């Protein structure tokens, strides 16, 4: 029988200790009554033992066949629910609680990218842990749904970029970049991180400022750098090219190397994505992995439109690998 979750087991400990005490008291009480038989004593102990066993296995305890439960389900305890909600819930970001069916589907989508070792389920779990840890440690949030973020992170060690040169176009608070560095390390590469972002107080899309972020936190360069440090990213291996990806001075500064992993998550208009892909063609190392965020997302149709049009031309270096959640994965020839 599978063990209940760690949080549930921790919540059960006081209940188990109380039941153990009841066992001791009932043994002493029953043993002292001359009118009680050994069989009655054994039955009383077995009933209490069944309660403890049911609680340890996560089931509903009872006092015997058809008997009412002795204790409420700890998972329904408002304190337990509030604790889980505080750690994994959606306040100030997307909901980070796990949907088992969706996680299994993610693993299947990742396996379609190429998973000869059959490790996609493991990578999904590790990527989810990484997301939660980085987001809870930092300030702000990682943009996107949990399946989309977990899919992007889990794909990195599976696709194995040819080198550890990372370019992220559009970094928001820098939290996803911190998680991405960890995944590149898991792929066996060392890393150098380049970020391209205007670092405006609010997100920019199509040249206009969006409403206040769900986290309620304004974006600053100091905050981005602090979040990278909190995620364990070496500042000597990081550079921020501040500006838009289409700015000539930004492109000049960031085009001095061939990248093994590029995440395109900047301007989501069809024109913006098309321009980014044209640039990406010139700065990718052979075998590089290119990720298009929000591919297929209903609110950002320009991402898929520009990507499909670029690939349909057939005259570039980028080839289709697959899709996981709402991210497209390409490989450079």
N, C-alpha and C positions, 0 to 999 in steps of 0.2 A: 504493500500500500504506500502510495506517495506521501511524503511528509507535507504538512501544511506549510504555508509561507512563513519565513522567519519572523515577520512582524506579528503574525497570528500566534506563533509559538511563544514569542516574548510576552504577548498579552495574556497567554494562558498560564504563565508561571505562577502568579499569585493564586489562581484557582486551584492548580495542582498541589501547591503547598498546603492550602486549606483542606483539600481532600485527604492528603497524607496525614494531616493532624487528626482528621475525623476517624481515619482508619485506626490510628494509635489509641484514640479515646475509646472507640467502640470495642477494640480488643480488650483493653483494660477493664471496661465496664462489664462486658459479657463474661470475661473470664472470672470475674468476682461474684457472679450470680450462680449459686449452687443449683438453681432450678433449670438453668440453660444447658443444653447438651452440646457436645463437640460439633455435631452436625449443624446446629443453629449458628454456632460461632463461625464455622466455615462458610455458611451461606451469607452471613452478614459481611464477611470480609470479601467474598467473591463479588457481591453486589457493588461494593465500593471500588473494587479493583476494575470492574467493568466501566464504571464512570470515568476513572482515570484513563483507561485505555481509549475510550471513545473520545475524550478531550484531546489526548495526545495525537490521535489520528485525524483530528479535525472534524469528527462526526458529532452528532447530537447525543449527549449522554442521557441515560434513562435509569430507572431503579429496578427494572425488570421487564418481562414481556408485557407490553401494553401499558406500561407505567408512564406517567408524565415526565418530562425532562426535569432534571434537578437544577440545571443552570442554563442561563441564556447563552445563545451562540455568541462568542466573543467578537466575531466578525461584524455582528450587528451593533456592537457597543458604540455609542456616539463618540466616545473618545478615540477609539480605534479608527472609525470612519474619518473623523476630523484630522487625525494624524496623517493618514494616507492621503487625504485631500490636500493637506498643506504641503506635503513633499512632492506629490505627483500631479496634483490637480491643475486646473486651467487658469487660475487667477493670475493675471498679468502676462499670460503666454498661452500656448496651446496645451491641451490636456496630454500629460505624459504617462497616464496609466495604460497598462498593456491590455490590448484586445487579443486573446490567444489565437482566434481564427485569422485576424489580420496579420499577426506575426508569422503564422504558418504560410499565409499567402505571400508575404514578403520573401520568405526563404525560398519559396518555389520560383518567384520572379527572379531572384538573384541567381538561383541555380541555372536558369535559362541563359544568363550572361556567360556562363562557363564555370563549372564547379566540379572538376574531375575528382577532387578529394572528398566531396560530399560534406563540406564544412559550413555551408550556408546557414543552417539553423544556429550553429554556434556563433557565427559572425553577427547575426541579427541580435542575439542576446548581448554580446559584448558591445555592439554599437549602441544599443539602448542604454546600457549602463553608462557608457561614455557620455551620451547626450545628457542624461539626468545629472551626472556628477558635474560636468562642465557648466551646465546652466544653473544649478543650485549654488555652485561656488562663485560664479561671476555676477555681474550687474547687467540688467537688461534681459535679453532673451535670444534664443536662436529662432530665426524666422522660419515658418513652415509647419506643416502637420508632422506629427510624430512618425508615421510611416514614411513620408518623403525624406525626412532627415536621417532616420535610421537606415533607409535604403541607400542613400548616398554614402554614408559612412561605411556601411558593411561591404559595399561593392569595392572599396579601395584595395583591401588585401586580397580579394578574389581576382581582380583584374591586374594587379601587380604592375604599377607604372614603371617605366624603364629607368627612371631616376627620381630623386627626391626634391627636384625643383618644383615648387607649388606656386601657382598663380590663382588668386581668387579675385574675380571682378565683382565688386559689391560685397562688402564685409559686414555691414550693419554694426553690431557691437563687438565684433571680433571673436565671439564665442564659438561659432561654427569653425572658424579657422583653427582655433585651439584644439577642437576635437579632431579636425582633419589631420593635423600634424601627428596626433597619436596613431591614427590609422595608417599613415604613411610609414611610421616607424614599425607598425605591425607587418607591413608588406616587406620589410627587410631593407628599406632604404633609409639613409640619413636624410636630412631635410634642410632646405632654405625656403623661406616663405616670403612671397611678394603679394602685397595687398594693393588693389586699385580701388579707391573710393573717394568721393568728395568730402566725406565726413561732415555732412550738413546736420544741424540739430535734429531734423526730421528726414525721413526717407524721401528720396527724389525718384520720380517715375515720369518719363516723358517730358522732363524739364520742369515739372511742377512738384511742389512739396505736398506730401501726403499728410493726413491728419496725425495727431499725436499717437505715438506708438502705444501698443497695448500695455507695455510695461510701465509707461508713464515716465520713462527716463530719457532725457535728451542725449543725443550722440555727440561725443567729443573725442578728439584724438587722445587725450589723456586716459579716457575711459577705455577706448579700444586697446591701448597699450597695457593698461592695468589688467584687463580681462585676459589678454594673451599671457601675461606674467602669471596670473592666477591659474591658468591652464597648464603652466609649466613650459611655455614656449620661450626659448632662449632669445633675448632681445638682439644679440649679436648675429642671429640667423634670420632676422626679420627686417623688412623694409616696407614702408608705407608710401606709395606713390599717390599723393593726394590730388584728386581731380577726377574728371570723367574719363572713361576708357577711350573716348574719341578725341580727347585733347592731344594735340601733337607732342607737347612736352612730356605728357604722361607716357605715351607710347614709346617715345625715344628712351625714357628712363627705364622702362620695363622690358624693352626688347633686346637686352644685352645678353640673353641666355636662352637656351632651349628647355622648355618646361616638360616635365614628365606627367604632370597632373594640372589641369586647368578647370576651374569651376566658373561657368558663365552665369552670373546672377546679378547683373546690373540693370540696364535699361531693358524693360520687358516688352517694349513696342517691337513690331516686326522690323522696323528700320534699325532700331538699336541693336537687336540681336543679330541681324544680318551684318551690320558693320563689325560687331565683335567677332563673328565667325570668320570674316575676311581677315581680320588681324590675327586671330588664333592660328589660321593656316600657316602664317609666316614664322611663328615662334614655338611651335611644338616640336619636340624631339620625335624621331621615329618610334612608333609604338606607344606614343603618349595617349593618356586617357583624358577625354574632354567630357565634362558633365554640363548638360543644359538643365538648369533648374526651372521648375514649373512648366515642363513640357506636358501638354495635355490638360493643364489646369484651366477650368472654364473662365476664370476671371482674367487670365492672361493669354488669350488666343494667339497673340503675336509671336510667342516663343515657338510654338509648334509650326506656325505658318512659315516663319523665317528658316527654321531648321530643315523642314521638309523641302522647301524650295532650294536651299543650299545643297542638300544632298542629291536632289533630283538632277541638278546640273551635271554631276558626274565628272567634273573637271578639277576637283580639289583633292586634298590629301586625306580628308576625313571620311570615315566609313561608319555605317550604323553597326552598333553592337547590340543594343536592346534598351528596354525601358523597365524601370522599377518605380512603382508608385507614380509620382508626377515628376520624374527626372529621366532624361534621355542620356544614353552613354554612347560616345563615339570613340573611335580609335584612329590615330594618325598613321598613315602609311609611311 
